[in-house]
Amino acid sequence: MNGGQDLGGMHGFGPVRPEPGEPVFHADWERRTFALTVAAGATGAWNIDESRHARESLPPADYLRASYYEIWFLALCSLLKSRGLIGSDELADGRLRHPPRAVPAPLRAAEVDLKLARGWPADRPAPDAAPPRYAAGDRVRTRVGAPATHTRLPRYAVGRAGVIERCVGRHVFPDSNASGRGEDPQWMYSVRFDARTLWGADTTAASVTMSCWEPYLERDA
């Protein structure tokens, strides 16, 4: 999504400064927010791409002001409300005021470790699918566009030329999955970009490799 959350390569936000020995959670409410988000997502009321899109859809001022897990919490509230799983009045005071609604697959405590260990794979092999359009060594360019929904192509890589390193199989297409149009599996590639084509001659990086779905790409003339 071409919005305020797509900050890669933008000036004015300062350097990324890793915190030595940084804990996974800085406060108990962050731990609870993570647990609630995972538990709610595991029910099947929405998919992971819709969850990411909810975070990206926050008003830019709220997104930039909020901390990492505040963004998760605000997005979770939005998803719960949009699915009719919580009312604004319940969210305001934390009290149950409406009959609970059924969800597709409740996550039970005894299942947590197993489901987290197994994960939710996004690869979708299909022997009868059309073959991949590109092969290792092909020169490609990312398509220019400003999608209104979720996308995994960062803004700094739009319209840039790169080289296919390898095809990594068919995977759920996030752009479709985030907007309720189904998984629409597409071929995905590792694409290497010269860092200078992304950020200019002053960059200190040599190259960047990112995962690109086939609809993001076209052959570079």
Residue frames as a rotation matrix with the C-alpha (Angstrom) as fourth column:
MET 1
0.583 0.813 0.000 0.00
0.813 -0.583 0.000 0.00
0.000 0.000 -1.000 0.00
ASN 2
-0.319 -0.693 0.647 1.40
0.665 -0.650 -0.368 3.38
0.675 0.313 0.668 -0.97
GLY 3
0.733 0.655 0.184 0.93
0.273 -0.531 0.802 5.11
0.623 -0.538 -0.568 2.37
GLY 4
0.585 -0.460 0.668 2.60
-0.684 -0.723 0.101 6.62
0.437 -0.516 -0.737 5.40
GLN 5
0.776 -0.261 0.574 3.89
-0.300 0.649 0.699 3.27
-0.555 -0.715 0.425 6.63
ASP 6
0.774 -0.491 0.400 6.13
0.631 0.554 -0.543 2.69
0.046 0.673 0.739 3.58
LEU 7
0.906 -0.370 -0.207 9.21
-0.233 -0.842 0.486 4.43
-0.354 -0.392 -0.849 4.96
GLY 8
0.441 -0.796 0.415 12.06
0.670 0.599 0.438 2.48
-0.597 0.086 0.797 3.34
GLY 9
-0.262 -0.707 0.657 14.71
0.962 -0.243 0.122 4.81
0.073 0.664 0.744 1.96
MET 10
0.579 0.532 0.618 12.91
0.496 -0.831 0.251 7.99
0.647 0.161 -0.745 3.06
HIS 11
-0.552 -0.807 0.211 14.83
0.388 -0.472 -0.792 10.87
0.739 -0.355 0.573 4.65
GLY 12
-0.301 0.355 0.885 14.01
-0.542 -0.827 0.147 12.62
0.784 -0.435 0.442 7.91
PHE 13
0.760 0.646 -0.067 13.30
-0.340 0.483 0.807 9.65
0.554 -0.590 0.587 10.15
GLY 14
0.297 -0.737 0.607 16.84
-0.939 -0.110 0.326 9.15
-0.174 -0.667 -0.725 11.47
PRO 15
-0.460 -0.572 -0.679 18.98
-0.677 0.721 -0.148 6.03
0.574 0.392 -0.719 11.48
VAL 16
0.719 0.576 -0.389 17.85
-0.227 0.723 0.653 2.64
0.657 -0.381 0.650 12.76
ARG 17
-0.282 -0.814 0.508 19.62
-0.806 -0.086 -0.585 2.10
0.520 -0.575 -0.632 16.08
PRO 18
0.212 0.349 -0.913 19.39
0.096 0.922 0.374 -1.51
0.973 -0.167 0.162 17.31
GLU 19
0.513 0.035 0.858 19.04
-0.806 -0.323 0.495 -1.82
0.295 -0.946 -0.137 21.07
PRO 20
-0.514 -0.765 -0.389 21.81
-0.545 0.641 -0.541 -4.05
0.663 -0.066 -0.746 22.53
GLY 21
-0.979 0.101 -0.174 20.25
0.192 0.736 -0.649 -7.04
0.063 -0.669 -0.740 24.23
GLU 22
-0.599 0.796 0.086 16.79
-0.766 -0.601 0.226 -5.85
0.232 0.070 0.970 23.28
PRO 23
-0.710 0.421 0.564 14.04
-0.077 0.750 -0.657 -7.90
-0.700 -0.510 -0.500 24.95
VAL 24
-0.743 0.523 0.418 11.22
0.639 0.368 0.676 -9.35
0.200 0.769 -0.607 22.86
PHE 25
0.372 0.889 0.267 8.74
0.621 -0.452 0.641 -7.27
0.690 -0.073 -0.720 24.87
HIS 26
-0.644 -0.609 0.463 9.43
0.124 -0.681 -0.722 -4.06
0.755 -0.407 0.514 26.77
ALA 27
-0.660 0.509 0.552 6.21
-0.747 -0.363 -0.558 -4.20
-0.084 -0.781 0.619 28.80
ASP 28
-0.738 0.395 0.547 3.56
0.135 0.881 -0.455 -6.73
-0.661 -0.262 -0.703 29.75
TRP 29
0.267 0.909 -0.320 0.92
-0.235 -0.261 -0.936 -5.04
-0.935 0.325 0.144 27.59
GLU 30
-0.087 -0.360 -0.929 3.08
-0.990 -0.071 0.120 -5.69
-0.109 0.930 -0.351 24.53
ARG 31
-0.955 -0.258 0.144 3.15
-0.259 0.966 0.010 -9.40
-0.141 -0.028 -0.990 25.37
ARG 32
-0.345 0.912 0.223 -0.63
0.247 0.317 -0.916 -9.41
-0.905 -0.261 -0.334 25.74
THR 33
0.281 0.423 -0.861 -1.13
-0.669 -0.557 -0.492 -7.50
-0.688 0.715 0.127 22.49
PHE 34
-0.566 -0.556 -0.609 0.99
-0.821 0.443 0.359 -10.04
0.070 0.703 -0.707 20.63
ALA 35
-0.928 0.217 0.303 -0.92
0.103 0.931 -0.350 -12.95
-0.358 -0.294 -0.886 22.17
LEU 36
-0.028 0.985 -0.168 -4.32
0.018 -0.168 -0.986 -11.41
-0.999 -0.031 -0.013 21.38
THR 37
0.096 0.009 -0.995 -3.32
-0.907 -0.411 -0.091 -10.68
-0.410 0.912 -0.031 17.79
VAL 38
-0.825 -0.455 -0.337 -2.08
-0.551 0.780 0.296 -14.23
0.128 0.429 -0.894 17.21
ALA 39
-0.768 0.574 0.284 -5.11
0.263 0.688 -0.677 -15.79
-0.584 -0.445 -0.679 18.89
ALA 40
0.139 0.867 -0.479 -7.57
-0.247 -0.438 -0.864 -13.63
-0.959 0.239 0.153 16.97
GLY 41
-0.095 -0.243 -0.965 -5.84
-0.979 -0.150 0.135 -14.23
-0.177 0.958 -0.224 13.64
ALA 42
-0.941 -0.335 0.049 -5.73
-0.328 0.938 0.116 -17.98
-0.085 0.093 -0.992 14.20
THR 43
-0.316 0.902 0.293 -9.54
-0.056 0.290 -0.955 -18.10
-0.947 -0.318 -0.042 14.34
GLY 44
-0.632 0.048 0.773 -9.75
0.742 0.323 0.587 -17.52
-0.222 0.945 -0.240 10.58
ALA 45
0.398 0.805 -0.441 -11.81
0.619 -0.590 -0.519 -14.35
-0.678 -0.067 -0.732 10.93
TRP 46
0.863 -0.241 -0.444 -9.17
-0.476 -0.682 -0.556 -12.71
-0.169 0.691 -0.703 8.70
ASN 47
0.751 -0.659 0.043 -5.88
0.626 0.689 -0.365 -13.69
0.211 0.301 0.930 7.09
ILE 48
0.120 -0.802 -0.585 -2.36
0.815 -0.257 0.519 -12.44
-0.567 -0.539 0.623 7.74
ASP 49
-0.685 -0.375 0.625 -2.38
0.697 -0.587 0.412 -10.12
0.213 0.717 0.663 4.73
GLU 50
0.285 0.841 0.459 -5.63
0.433 -0.540 0.722 -8.51
0.855 -0.007 -0.518 5.87
SER 51
0.695 -0.110 -0.711 -4.00
0.696 -0.145 0.703 -8.06
-0.180 -0.983 -0.025 9.26
ARG 52
-0.410 -0.908 -0.086 -1.01
0.812 -0.407 0.419 -6.31
-0.415 0.102 0.904 7.72
HIS 53
-0.454 0.317 0.833 -3.32
0.579 -0.606 0.546 -4.17
0.677 0.730 0.091 5.59
ALA 54
0.659 0.722 -0.211 -5.19
0.609 -0.347 0.714 -3.11
0.443 -0.598 -0.668 8.73
ARG 55
0.247 -0.655 -0.715 -1.94
0.746 -0.343 0.571 -1.79
-0.619 -0.674 0.404 10.20
GLU 56
-0.721 -0.571 0.392 -1.09
0.679 -0.469 0.565 0.04
-0.138 0.674 0.726 7.00
SER 57
-0.173 0.774 0.609 -4.56
0.659 -0.368 0.656 1.58
0.732 0.514 -0.446 6.82
LEU 58
0.211 0.185 -0.960 -4.19
0.909 -0.398 0.123 3.50
-0.359 -0.899 -0.252 10.08
PRO 59
0.981 0.105 0.163 -4.16
0.158 -0.923 -0.350 7.29
0.114 0.369 -0.922 9.57
PRO 60
0.322 -0.943 0.084 -0.55
0.425 0.065 -0.903 8.28
0.846 0.326 0.422 8.82
ALA 61
-0.016 -0.330 0.944 -0.32
-0.638 -0.724 -0.264 10.60
0.770 -0.606 -0.199 11.84
ASP 62
0.714 0.329 0.618 -1.45
-0.693 0.461 0.554 7.78
-0.103 -0.824 0.557 14.16
TYR 63
0.910 -0.390 -0.141 0.87
0.320 0.876 -0.362 5.26
0.265 0.284 0.922 12.51
LEU 64
0.129 -0.939 0.320 3.95
0.226 -0.286 -0.931 7.47
0.966 0.192 0.176 12.80
ARG 65
0.033 -0.056 0.998 3.17
-0.810 -0.586 -0.006 8.47
0.585 -0.808 -0.065 16.38
ALA 66
0.835 0.442 0.329 2.47
-0.550 0.657 0.515 4.96
0.011 -0.611 0.792 17.67
SER 67
-0.252 -0.881 0.400 5.01
-0.826 0.411 0.385 2.40
-0.504 -0.233 -0.832 18.85
TYR 68
-0.821 -0.165 -0.547 5.34
-0.488 0.699 0.523 -1.00
0.296 0.696 -0.654 17.17
TYR 69
-0.824 0.500 -0.264 2.85
0.553 0.812 -0.187 -2.84
0.121 -0.300 -0.946 19.39
GLU 70
-0.432 0.709 -0.557 0.53
-0.072 -0.643 -0.762 0.15
-0.899 -0.289 0.329 19.60
ILE 71
-0.484 0.213 -0.849 0.17
-0.873 -0.180 0.452 -0.22
-0.057 0.960 0.273 15.83
TRP 72
-0.880 0.154 -0.450 -0.65
0.058 0.974 0.220 -3.92
0.472 0.167 -0.866 16.33
PHE 73
-0.711 0.624 -0.325 -3.24
0.505 0.131 -0.853 -3.05
-0.490 -0.771 -0.408 18.98
LEU 74
-0.368 0.576 -0.730 -4.96
-0.507 -0.782 -0.361 -0.34
-0.779 0.237 0.580 16.91
ALA 75
-0.594 0.109 -0.797 -5.12
-0.746 0.297 0.596 -2.65
0.302 0.949 -0.095 13.89
LEU 76
-0.908 0.270 -0.320 -6.53
0.346 0.915 -0.210 -5.50
0.236 -0.301 -0.924 16.00
CYS 77
-0.537 0.743 -0.400 -9.27
0.168 -0.370 -0.914 -3.24
-0.827 -0.557 0.074 17.33
SER 78
-0.367 0.367 -0.855 -10.13
-0.839 -0.528 0.133 -2.19
-0.403 0.766 0.501 13.78
LEU 79
-0.756 0.034 -0.654 -10.34
-0.390 0.779 0.491 -5.81
0.526 0.626 -0.576 12.59
LEU 80
-0.860 0.448 -0.246 -12.45
0.490 0.588 -0.643 -6.94
-0.144 -0.673 -0.725 15.55
LYS 81
-0.376 0.738 -0.560 -14.89
-0.168 -0.649 -0.742 -4.07
-0.911 -0.185 0.368 14.99
SER 82
-0.421 0.193 -0.886 -15.10
-0.897 -0.232 0.376 -4.59
-0.133 0.953 0.271 11.22
ARG 83
-0.765 0.120 -0.633 -15.95
-0.128 0.935 0.331 -8.28
0.631 0.334 -0.700 11.71
GLY 84
0.193 0.926 0.325 -18.59
-0.552 -0.172 0.816 -7.53
0.812 -0.337 0.478 14.31
LEU 85
0.058 -0.255 -0.965 -16.64
0.531 0.827 -0.187 -9.34
0.846 -0.502 0.183 17.03
ILE 86
-0.461 -0.167 -0.872 -16.56
0.855 -0.347 -0.385 -6.35
-0.238 -0.923 0.303 19.36
GLY 87
0.552 0.705 0.446 -18.61
0.761 -0.644 0.076 -3.19
0.341 0.298 -0.892 19.71
SER 88
-0.131 -0.591 0.796 -17.29
0.147 -0.805 -0.574 0.33
0.980 0.042 0.192 20.17
ASP 89
0.519 0.393 0.759 -18.96
-0.656 -0.387 0.648 0.42
0.549 -0.834 0.057 23.57
GLU 90
0.969 -0.211 -0.130 -17.22
0.247 0.823 0.511 -2.79
-0.001 -0.527 0.850 24.63
LEU 91
0.193 -0.951 0.244 -13.89
0.771 -0.007 -0.637 -1.47
0.608 0.311 0.731 23.41
ALA 92
0.142 -0.087 0.986 -14.40
-0.212 -0.976 -0.056 1.74
0.967 -0.201 -0.157 25.35
ASP 93
0.267 0.031 0.963 -14.79
-0.937 -0.228 0.266 0.16
0.227 -0.973 -0.032 28.79
GLY 94
-0.681 -0.681 -0.268 -13.64
-0.622 0.732 -0.278 -3.46
0.386 -0.022 -0.922 28.37
ARG 95
-0.510 0.586 0.629 -17.00
-0.442 0.449 -0.776 -4.96
-0.738 -0.674 0.030 29.32
LEU 96
-0.935 0.255 0.246 -18.96
0.354 0.656 0.667 -7.63
0.009 0.711 -0.704 27.45
ARG 97
-0.585 0.738 -0.337 -22.18
-0.416 -0.630 -0.656 -5.97
-0.696 -0.244 0.675 26.28
HIS 98
0.194 0.624 -0.757 -23.27
-0.981 0.115 -0.156 -8.08
-0.010 0.772 0.635 23.32
PRO 99
0.794 0.108 0.598 -23.67
-0.178 0.982 0.060 -11.83
-0.581 -0.154 0.799 22.78
PRO 100
-0.252 -0.964 -0.079 -20.37
-0.441 0.042 0.896 -13.29
-0.861 0.261 -0.436 21.50
ARG 101
0.634 0.403 -0.660 -20.24
-0.760 0.163 -0.629 -14.23
-0.146 0.901 0.409 17.83
ALA 102
0.706 -0.355 0.613 -18.91
0.248 0.935 0.255 -17.56
-0.663 -0.028 0.748 16.62
VAL 103
0.203 -0.721 -0.663 -15.58
-0.882 -0.429 0.197 -17.63
-0.426 0.545 -0.723 14.77
PRO 104
0.515 0.074 -0.854 -14.42
-0.690 0.626 -0.362 -20.22
0.508 0.776 0.374 12.22
ALA 105
0.415 -0.470 -0.779 -11.73
0.385 0.866 -0.318 -21.87
0.824 -0.168 0.541 14.36
PRO 106
0.880 -0.072 0.470 -11.20
-0.424 -0.564 0.708 -20.81
0.214 -0.822 -0.527 18.00
LEU 107
-0.032 -0.954 -0.298 -7.60
-0.220 0.298 -0.929 -21.16
0.975 0.036 -0.219 19.18
ARG 108
0.922 0.379 -0.079 -7.58
-0.045 0.308 0.950 -23.21
0.384 -0.873 0.300 22.36
ALA 109
0.584 -0.717 0.381 -4.80
-0.791 -0.397 0.466 -22.98
-0.183 -0.574 -0.798 24.94
ALA 110
0.382 -0.427 0.820 -3.70
-0.059 0.874 0.482 -26.60
-0.922 -0.232 0.309 24.45
GLU 111
0.699 -0.024 0.714 -3.18
0.678 0.340 -0.652 -25.96
-0.227 0.940 0.254 20.70
VAL 112
0.918 -0.253 -0.305 -1.02
-0.280 -0.959 -0.050 -22.85
-0.279 0.131 -0.951 20.94
ASP 113
0.058 -0.990 0.126 2.45
-0.485 0.082 0.870 -24.44
-0.872 -0.111 -0.476 21.01
LEU 114
-0.147 -0.081 0.986 1.64
0.579 0.801 0.152 -26.88
-0.802 0.593 -0.071 18.22
LYS 115
0.727 0.515 0.454 0.12
0.664 -0.358 -0.657 -24.28
-0.176 0.779 -0.602 15.91
LEU 116
0.805 -0.487 -0.338 2.90
-0.453 -0.873 0.179 -21.76
-0.383 0.009 -0.924 16.48
ALA 117
-0.140 -0.892 0.430 5.54
-0.242 0.452 0.859 -24.42
-0.960 0.016 -0.279 15.81
ARG 118
-0.054 0.212 0.976 3.77
0.790 0.606 -0.088 -25.52
-0.610 0.766 -0.200 12.63
GLY 119
-0.760 -0.209 -0.615 3.07
-0.063 -0.919 0.390 -22.00
-0.647 0.335 0.685 11.43
TRP 120
0.442 0.894 0.069 0.81
0.124 0.015 -0.992 -21.09
-0.888 0.447 -0.104 8.53
PRO 121
-0.525 -0.774 0.353 2.78
0.447 0.102 0.889 -21.89
-0.724 0.625 0.292 5.35
ALA 122
0.241 0.579 -0.779 2.03
-0.364 -0.690 -0.626 -19.69
-0.900 0.434 0.044 2.34
ASP 123
-0.775 -0.505 -0.380 3.53
-0.546 0.231 0.805 -21.89
-0.319 0.832 -0.455 -0.38
ARG 124
0.307 0.929 0.206 0.99
-0.480 0.338 -0.810 -23.39
-0.822 0.150 0.549 -2.78
PRO 125
-0.771 -0.635 0.043 2.65
-0.315 0.440 0.841 -26.02
-0.553 0.635 -0.540 -5.02
ALA 126
0.452 0.891 0.053 0.63
-0.344 0.228 -0.911 -27.01
-0.823 0.393 0.409 -8.10
PRO 127
-0.390 -0.696 0.602 2.15
0.268 0.540 0.798 -29.42
-0.881 0.473 -0.024 -10.65
ASP 128
-0.024 0.465 0.885 -0.39
0.982 0.177 -0.066 -28.40
-0.188 0.868 -0.461 -13.29
ALA 129
0.568 0.218 -0.793 0.22
0.240 -0.966 -0.094 -24.65
-0.787 -0.137 -0.601 -12.96
ALA 130
0.932 -0.286 0.222 1.66
0.128 -0.313 -0.941 -22.64
0.339 0.905 -0.255 -15.85
PRO 131
0.231 -0.924 -0.306 5.49
0.950 0.282 -0.135 -22.58
0.211 -0.259 0.942 -15.69
PRO 132
0.300 -0.186 -0.936 7.27
0.484 -0.816 0.317 -19.55
-0.822 -0.548 -0.154 -14.22
ARG 133
0.976 0.150 0.159 7.79
0.214 -0.505 -0.836 -16.75
-0.045 0.850 -0.525 -16.67
TYR 134
0.587 -0.798 0.137 11.34
-0.721 -0.592 -0.360 -15.90
0.369 0.112 -0.923 -15.56
ALA 135
0.792 -0.447 -0.417 14.52
0.499 0.867 0.017 -17.88
0.353 -0.221 0.909 -14.86
ALA 136
0.533 -0.674 -0.512 17.79
0.455 -0.282 0.845 -17.21
-0.714 -0.683 0.156 -13.03
GLY 137
-0.532 -0.837 0.128 19.80
0.638 -0.296 0.711 -14.50
-0.557 0.460 0.691 -14.77
ASP 138
-0.004 0.600 0.800 16.85
0.910 -0.330 0.252 -12.78
0.415 0.729 -0.544 -16.46
ARG 139
-0.963 -0.250 -0.104 16.82
0.270 -0.903 -0.333 -9.00
-0.011 -0.348 0.937 -16.19
VAL 140
-0.053 0.999 0.012 13.52
0.925 0.045 0.378 -7.63
0.377 0.031 -0.926 -14.97
ARG 141
-0.879 -0.093 0.468 12.00
-0.053 -0.956 -0.289 -4.36
0.474 -0.279 0.835 -13.86
THR 142
-0.641 0.687 -0.341 9.31
0.640 0.234 -0.732 -3.86
-0.423 -0.688 -0.590 -11.23
ARG 143
-0.179 0.690 0.701 6.05
0.819 -0.290 0.494 -2.45
0.545 0.663 -0.513 -12.50
VAL 144
-0.976 -0.099 0.195 5.08
0.010 -0.910 -0.414 1.13
0.219 -0.402 0.889 -11.70
GLY 145
-0.062 0.997 -0.041 1.87
0.324 0.059 0.944 1.60
0.944 0.046 -0.327 -9.73
ALA 146
-0.801 -0.079 0.593 0.33
-0.489 -0.485 -0.725 2.89
0.345 -0.871 0.350 -6.51
PRO 147
-0.455 0.657 -0.601 -1.86
0.373 0.754 0.541 0.07
0.809 0.022 -0.588 -5.16
ALA 148
-0.061 0.551 0.832 -4.67
-0.659 -0.648 0.381 1.05
0.749 -0.525 0.403 -2.81
THR 149
0.928 0.364 0.076 -4.44
-0.306 0.631 0.713 -2.20
0.211 -0.685 0.697 -0.87
HIS 150
0.554 -0.739 0.383 -1.61
-0.327 0.230 0.917 -4.26
-0.766 -0.633 -0.114 0.63
THR 151
0.866 -0.403 -0.296 1.49
-0.152 0.353 -0.923 -5.06
0.477 0.844 0.244 -1.41
ARG 152
0.745 -0.662 -0.084 4.89
0.415 0.360 0.836 -6.53
-0.523 -0.657 0.543 -0.56
LEU 153
0.126 -0.700 0.703 6.72
0.906 -0.207 -0.369 -4.41
0.404 0.683 0.608 -3.13
PRO 154
0.070 -0.122 -0.990 8.26
0.739 -0.661 0.134 -1.48
-0.670 -0.741 0.044 -1.23
ARG 155
0.900 0.382 -0.208 7.95
0.189 -0.774 -0.604 1.98
-0.392 0.505 -0.769 -2.72
TYR 156
0.290 -0.862 -0.417 11.73
-0.599 -0.503 0.623 2.42
-0.746 0.069 -0.662 -3.06
ALA 157
-0.601 -0.533 0.596 11.86
0.061 0.713 0.699 -0.56
-0.797 0.456 -0.395 -5.45
VAL 158
0.465 0.853 0.238 9.01
0.382 0.049 -0.923 0.51
-0.799 0.519 -0.303 -7.77
GLY 159
0.985 0.006 -0.170 10.15
-0.151 -0.437 -0.887 0.91
-0.079 0.899 -0.430 -11.37
ARG 160
0.236 -0.969 0.075 13.66
-0.862 -0.173 0.477 -0.42
-0.449 -0.177 -0.876 -10.64
ALA 161
0.522 -0.151 -0.840 15.69
-0.590 0.646 -0.483 -2.95
0.616 0.748 0.248 -12.63
GLY 162
0.151 -0.487 0.860 17.08
-0.837 0.400 0.373 -6.12
-0.525 -0.777 -0.348 -11.09
VAL 163
-0.393 -0.376 -0.839 18.22
-0.750 0.659 0.055 -9.66
0.533 0.651 -0.541 -11.88
ILE 164
0.741 0.672 -0.003 16.40
-0.582 0.644 0.497 -12.89
0.336 -0.367 0.868 -11.08
GLU 165
-0.359 -0.840 0.406 18.47
-0.933 0.340 -0.120 -15.06
-0.037 -0.422 -0.906 -8.72
ARG 166
-0.988 0.102 -0.114 16.03
0.090 0.990 0.108 -17.96
0.124 0.096 -0.988 -8.51
CYS 167
-0.108 0.993 0.043 12.37
-0.542 -0.095 0.835 -18.91
0.834 0.067 0.548 -8.51
VAL 168
-0.901 -0.256 0.351 11.23
-0.423 0.327 -0.845 -19.94
0.102 -0.910 -0.403 -5.02
GLY 169
-0.801 0.599 -0.008 7.89
0.598 0.798 -0.074 -21.54
-0.038 -0.064 -0.997 -5.92
ARG 170
-0.297 0.811 0.504 4.24
0.176 -0.472 0.864 -20.53
0.939 0.345 -0.003 -5.93
HIS 171
-0.829 0.005 -0.560 2.98
0.557 -0.094 -0.825 -18.60
-0.057 -0.996 0.075 -2.93
VAL 172
0.253 0.935 -0.248 -0.18
0.925 -0.310 -0.222 -16.82
-0.285 -0.173 -0.943 -1.80
PHE 173
-0.382 -0.327 0.864 -0.36
0.656 -0.755 0.005 -13.44
0.651 0.569 0.503 -3.55
PRO 174
-0.627 0.098 -0.773 -0.61
0.710 -0.338 -0.618 -10.86
-0.322 -0.936 0.142 -0.73
ASP 175
-0.957 0.227 -0.179 -2.12
-0.272 -0.916 0.296 -8.13
-0.097 0.332 0.938 -2.89
SER 176
-0.374 0.852 -0.367 -5.16
-0.287 0.270 0.919 -10.30
0.882 0.449 0.144 -3.62
ASN 177
-0.259 0.234 -0.937 -5.38
0.707 0.707 -0.019 -12.00
0.658 -0.667 -0.349 -0.23
ALA 178
-0.871 -0.169 -0.462 -5.38
0.463 -0.600 -0.653 -8.71
-0.166 -0.782 0.600 1.69
SER 179
-0.786 0.581 -0.212 -8.44
-0.610 -0.785 0.109 -7.40
-0.103 0.215 0.971 -0.13
GLY 180
-0.181 0.768 0.614 -10.64
-0.412 0.508 -0.756 -10.49
-0.893 -0.390 0.224 0.20
ARG 181
0.393 0.308 -0.867 -10.12
-0.915 0.037 -0.401 -11.65
-0.092 0.951 0.296 -3.40
GLY 182
0.999 0.029 0.041 -8.67
-0.028 0.999 -0.016 -15.02
-0.041 0.015 0.999 -2.47
GLU 183
0.462 -0.882 0.089 -5.16
0.157 0.180 0.971 -16.43
-0.873 -0.435 0.222 -2.33
ASP 184
0.982 -0.008 -0.188 -4.50
-0.184 -0.247 -0.951 -16.31
-0.039 0.969 -0.244 -6.11
PRO 185
0.486 -0.858 0.168 -1.11
0.274 0.332 0.903 -18.12
-0.830 -0.393 0.397 -5.86
GLN 186
0.940 -0.283 -0.188 1.65
-0.303 -0.447 -0.842 -16.66
0.154 0.849 -0.506 -8.02
TRP 187
0.471 -0.865 -0.174 5.27
0.750 0.496 -0.438 -17.52
0.465 0.076 0.882 -8.76
MET 188
0.972 -0.225 -0.068 7.70
-0.134 -0.767 0.627 -15.77
-0.193 -0.600 -0.776 -6.46
TYR 189
0.552 -0.825 0.119 11.33
0.511 0.222 -0.830 -14.90
0.659 0.519 0.544 -7.20
SER 190
0.400 -0.598 -0.695 14.43
0.584 -0.418 0.695 -13.71
-0.706 -0.684 0.182 -5.39
VAL 191
0.703 -0.123 0.701 15.45
0.568 -0.496 -0.657 -10.57
0.429 0.859 -0.279 -7.26
ARG 192
0.025 -0.794 -0.608 18.78
0.887 -0.263 0.381 -8.81
-0.462 -0.548 0.697 -6.70
PHE 193
0.872 0.254 0.419 18.93
0.410 -0.848 -0.337 -5.03
0.270 0.466 -0.843 -7.12
ASP 194
-0.329 -0.931 0.159 22.07
0.741 -0.359 -0.568 -2.92
0.586 -0.069 0.807 -7.28
ALA 195
0.024 0.370 -0.929 21.68
0.927 -0.357 -0.119 -0.64
-0.375 -0.858 -0.351 -4.27
ARG 196
-0.799 -0.380 -0.466 22.72
0.215 -0.904 0.369 2.37
-0.562 0.195 0.804 -6.33
THR 197
-0.773 0.587 0.239 19.66
0.217 -0.110 0.970 1.94
0.596 0.802 -0.042 -8.56
LEU 198
0.124 0.851 -0.511 17.49
0.873 0.151 0.464 2.16
0.471 -0.504 -0.724 -5.42
TRP 199
0.705 0.152 -0.692 19.17
0.629 -0.583 0.513 4.94
-0.326 -0.798 -0.507 -3.43
GLY 200
0.944 -0.326 0.053 21.76
-0.245 -0.797 -0.552 6.57
0.222 0.508 -0.832 -5.66
ALA 201
0.358 -0.905 -0.229 25.55
0.081 0.274 -0.958 6.66
0.930 0.324 0.172 -5.75
ASP 202
-0.199 -0.486 0.851 25.96
-0.740 -0.495 -0.456 7.73
0.643 -0.720 -0.262 -2.12
THR 203
0.816 0.560 0.140 24.56
-0.514 0.596 0.617 4.52
0.262 -0.575 0.775 -0.64
THR 204
-0.177 -0.887 0.428 26.91
-0.973 0.224 0.063 2.38
-0.151 -0.405 -0.902 1.45
ALA 205
0.304 0.355 0.884 25.10
-0.258 0.924 -0.283 -0.87
-0.917 -0.142 0.373 0.49
ALA 206
-0.793 -0.601 -0.102 26.19
-0.305 0.245 0.920 -3.05
-0.528 0.761 -0.378 -2.42
SER 207
-0.710 0.603 -0.363 22.96
-0.235 0.284 0.930 -4.83
0.664 0.746 -0.060 -3.32
VAL 208
-0.476 0.678 0.560 19.54
-0.732 0.048 -0.679 -5.73
-0.487 -0.733 0.474 -2.00
THR 209
-0.891 0.255 -0.375 17.73
-0.047 0.772 0.634 -9.01
0.451 0.583 -0.676 -2.63
MET 210
-0.570 0.766 0.296 13.98
-0.659 -0.212 -0.722 -9.14
-0.491 -0.606 0.626 -2.14
SER 211
-0.668 0.463 0.583 11.09
0.525 0.848 -0.071 -11.50
-0.527 0.258 -0.810 -2.82
CYS 212
-0.606 0.468 -0.643 8.96
-0.668 -0.739 0.091 -10.38
-0.433 0.484 0.761 -5.76
TRP 213
-0.019 0.691 0.723 5.79
0.240 0.705 -0.667 -12.03
-0.970 0.161 -0.179 -7.00
GLU 214
-0.519 -0.276 0.809 5.48
0.793 0.198 0.576 -12.44
-0.319 0.941 0.117 -10.76
PRO 215
0.474 0.750 0.462 2.75
0.865 -0.493 -0.088 -9.76
0.162 0.441 -0.883 -11.19
TYR 216
0.664 -0.286 -0.691 5.24
0.181 -0.835 0.520 -7.20
-0.726 -0.470 -0.502 -9.84
LEU 217
-0.241 -0.970 -0.018 7.68
0.040 -0.029 0.999 -7.85
-0.970 0.240 0.046 -12.68
GLU 218
0.943 0.330 -0.042 8.18
-0.057 0.036 -0.998 -7.28
-0.328 0.943 0.053 -16.37
ARG 219
0.387 -0.851 0.356 11.18
0.912 0.411 -0.011 -7.92
-0.137 0.329 0.935 -18.61
ASP 220
0.350 -0.381 -0.856 13.73
0.043 -0.906 0.421 -5.16
-0.936 -0.184 -0.301 -18.65
ALA 221
0.988 0.076 0.132 14.30
0.135 -0.042 -0.990 -3.95
-0.070 0.996 -0.052 -22.18
